[in-house]
């Protein structure tokens, strides 16, 4: 390049606007050499290479300080005292007495450089604000979608609960299966077979759903045997009330007690009534407690046992259901010599047998 250049020429060379070229000059006045201060201002040919370098640095995202270092390494920097005083823009003159007459060129350069940095920072801040607004908008939309989905889920869940209340699932307690539990005692291991898989599930579970029911409200034995064959059921319904022993179905159902907190508490391995009675007989051999007979009283089966001191123990058992619909045998009362013991005594008696079976 042998000819001088104007702002317009530099803008065309760099592919940017004249305003951008003027900002280059404000930011880096010591690297863009001015040829004349006439109108229009004309620059030396090497100013084109400087402007191209500045453009490339800004395209790469470099800061003003970083760009200044690059220019300092490639071009000769003009001493500030050698810079020509810029002429005032057309139509604008510094008013006399305004205090600007004595302002140095160095001060003006610093002012324009600082102003350019502020404008650049404000532009970056505005861009960041726009991006933040967009992210916030996406977050708000996602939260709204989540709230809508949660509301739909609540509606569906409520509808499902209403449906289950009005249409309880049928046949859940009628699933027939066989489950064998081995109980280990002093005489070896004995197996007990459940006629109903459901009867062997979750014996120890909260009783809060039925704790308001009468304390001794039990099901008839025929409800316990409702999963057996029709012939067996008919046989149970026709037996007299003084049966010497409950049915095999009743004896094969897990035994539980009800704690003070209203929860069902069973034996290890969901041992049935038959296993509980066997444990009593084994324990009785060392304590002198012997089995005398079974008898039916109202809706309960009563097991009578007598110890060496002729103290009569009467154990009351009745059929009931847990809140989950599982059939169990409830050990609900213990009388000694015709007097009912306290619930705490009954629970302690049950725990002693439980420890024997668990050991």
N, C-alpha and C positions, 0 to 999 in steps of 0.2 A: 504494500500500500504506500503510495507516494503522495497522495493528496490528503487534505484535511477532511475531518468528518464532523457532522452535526449530530445532535441527539437523534434525529430521524434516521440518519445513516447507521448509527450504532444500533438502533432498535431493529432495523431491517437485517443487519448483519447477525444479530443474536436471536432474532425471532421473538422478540419481546416488545412491550409497549415503550413509548418514550418516557412515560412515568416511571417505569422500572429502571431505565437507564439513569434517570435523574436520581432515583434512590440509590443506585450503585455509587454514583458520584458523591452523594451525601455520606454514605457509609465508609467509602474508601477514597477520600479526596486526594491523598498523597500518592495514589497509584494511577490515577487517570489524568494524563498530562493535557493541559489546555494550551492551544496554539494562539487563539485570539479571544478577546472578551467582547467582540462586537456582536451584533444581532444578525443572524443567530450565532451563538457561541460555537466555535470550531475547535476540534480536538486534534491532537497529533495522531498520525496513523497507528502508533503502538497502542493507543487507547482501545482499539478494536480487540486486540489480543487480551487485554486486561478484562474487558467486559465479558468476553467469551469465557474466560477462566472463572470469573465471579458467577456467571450463570451456571456453569457446570458444578461448582461447589454447592450452590443453593439447591440444585436438582438432586444432589446426593444427600441433602438434608443436613449439611454442615452449618454450624453456627457462624456468627460474624467473626468471633475471635479465631475460630478454626480457619475460616476463609482468609482472614488477615495473615495468618502464618503461611498459608499456601502462596499468597501473592508476594509476601516478603521473600520467599525462597525462589521465586521465578522472575520478579521484575524489580527494577530499581525504584526505590521509594523517593519521592520528591520531598525536599526539606520544606517544612511548613512556612518558613520565612520567604521561600522562593515562590510560594503559591501566589497567583494573581488574584487580586481582590475581585470577587464576583460582582458584576453589575446588578443593580436592582431590576426586578422584573418590569416589563413594559407597563407603563401606566401606574406604577407604584413607586413612591419615593419616600425615604425616611423623613418624617417631619422634623423640622428644625426644633431644637429644644426638647426632643423626645428622649435624649440620653443615649441614642444609638450611634451617634457620631464617633464616640470614642471606643466603641466595642472592637476588640481585636479580632483578626481573622481566626486565630487559634481558638478563641472562645466560641465564635460562630461555628467552627467545624465541630467542636465538642458538643455544642448544642444540637446541631443537626444529626450527629452520630447518635446521641442519646435519644433524640426524638424518633429516629429510625428504629432503634432497638425497642423503644416503647411500643411503636406501631406494630412491629413484628410480634412482640409478646402479646399484645392485645388480639392480634389475628389468631395466634395459637390458642389463646384463652377462649375466643369465640368458637373455634373449631372443637375444642374439648367440651365446651358447654353443649354444643349441638349433639355430639356423640353421647354425652351423659344423658341428655333428654331422650335420645332414642333408646338407650339401655333401660332407662326408667320406664319408658312406655312399654317395652317388652315385659319388664318385671310386673307392671301393673296388669297387663293383659294375662300373663301366666297366673297371677293370683286370682284374677277374676274367673278364669277357666277352672282353677282348682276349687274355688268356692262353689261354682255351679256343679261340678262333679260331686263334691261332698254333699250338696243338697240333694242331688239325684240319688246318691247312695243311701242317704238317710230315708228318703221316701221309699226306695225299694226294700230296705231292711224293715221298715215299719209295716209295709204291705206283707212281707214274708212272715213277720211275727203274727200279724192278724190272721193270716191264712193258717198258720200252724195252730193258733188257738182254736179256731173254728173247725179245722180239719186235722186233728192229731193223727200222726202216722200210725197205721194199723199193722199189726203183725210183728212189730219190732220185738215185743216180749214173747212172741210165739215161735221164734226161730228155734228149732230143735237141733240140738247138737249134743255131743257127749264130751265131757271134760273130766279127766282123771287127775286126782290130787293124791299124792303120797304123803302120809303122816307118819313120822318116825317116833316111836316110843320105846319103852323099856322092853317090850315083847317083840320088837322088830318093826318093820315097815308095813303099814296097812294102806291099801288103796281105797279111795272113795270115788264113786262115779256120779257126776252130775247129769241129770237128764236134760238140763237146759244150760246152754252156754251163758245166757244172760244171768242166770242165778249165780254164776261164779265170778261176775265182774263187779269191780268197784264196790266192795262191801263197805269199806270205810269212806264215807262221803258225807258232806254237810246235810243236816236234816232241817235246815232253815225253812225249806219249802213246806214241811209237814209238821213243824214243831207246834203249830197252833191246834193240831188235832187232839182229841181226847187221849190221855196217856196210855190207856189200855184198849184202844180200838184196833182189833185184829181181824184179819180175813178168815173166812172159813177154810178148813183144810182142803176143801174141794177146789179152792182157787189155787192152792199150791200144787195140786195135782192136775191142773187144767191142761198141762202139756203132755200128759200121759195118754195112753190109748183109751178109747171110749169105754172099753170093757172094764178097765181098771177104775176109771172115774165112776162108773155105775156101781162097782163093787164098794167103793169108799162111801158113796152116798147111802148105801143100804146097811152099812155096818152099824151095830148098836153103839151107844155112847161110852160103854165100858170096855172098849177095845183094849186088849192087853198091851198093845204097842202101836204107835203111829205108823202110817204107811211108809213104804220105802221112799216114796217121793219126798215126803215131809222130812224123813230122817236124812235124806241126801241133800237137803237144801242148806246153804251156808247159815251159820248162827251168828248173831250180832247182839250187842246191847246198845242202849241209848245213853250217851254221856250227859253230864249236867249242861253242856253247851248245846244239846239237841242234835248231836252228830251220831251216826252209826259207827260202831267200832267192832270189827270182826277179829277172827283168829288168823294167825299166820297161814298163808296158803289158802285162805278162804275155806277153812275146815267146816264140814257140814255138822249138823246136830249129832249124827252118829259118831263122828270123831270126838266130839265134846264129851259125849256119854262114855265112850271107851276110856278117855283120859280120866274121867271121874272114877271109873271102876279101877283103873290102874292105881290111882292115888289112894283109893279106898283100901287097898290091900295093906298099905302102911299106916293108915290113920284109923282103920276099923270102920270106915263108912261103907255100907253095903246097899246095893240096889234092892228095893222091895217090889215095886210095881209101877206101872203107868195107869193113869186114868184120865178120862175126858171130863173137864168141867167147863160148862158154857162153851166158849169158843177157844179155849186153851187146852193144851195137853200138860198134865202135871206129873212130874217124875218124883216119886217119894223114895227117900234114902234114909237110913238109920245108922248112927254110929255106935261105938262100943258103950257109950253112956245112955243108950236108948233115946238120944235126942233125934227127933224126927225133922228132916229137912225136906221141904216141898219146893220144887223148882218149876216155875210156870213158863211155858213156851207158847207162842202164838205166831201165826203167819201174818206178814205185812209186806209192804212194798217200800222201796227207797224212792226218793224224788226222781230218780232216773227210770223208775219202773221195774227195777230188779226185785225178784221175789226172794225174801229172806225169812229166817226163823228168828223172832225176837225173844230173847231171854229177859222178861220184863218184871219178874217178881221172885223173891226168895223168902219163904216162911220157915221159921224154926219153932217147933213145938206149937204150931198154930198161930204164931204172931209174925206179922210182916216185918222184915228187916228194912233198914234205911237204904236209899239208893246208893249211898257211899259204900255200905257193907256189900251190896250186890256187886258193885263194880270191882271192889277189891277181891271178892271171891272169884269173879270172872278173870281178873288179871292173874291170879295165882294159877288157874288152869291154863291160861294163855302162856305163861312162862314155862309150865311143864311141857306143853306141846312144842313151843319154840325151841326148847333145849333138846 
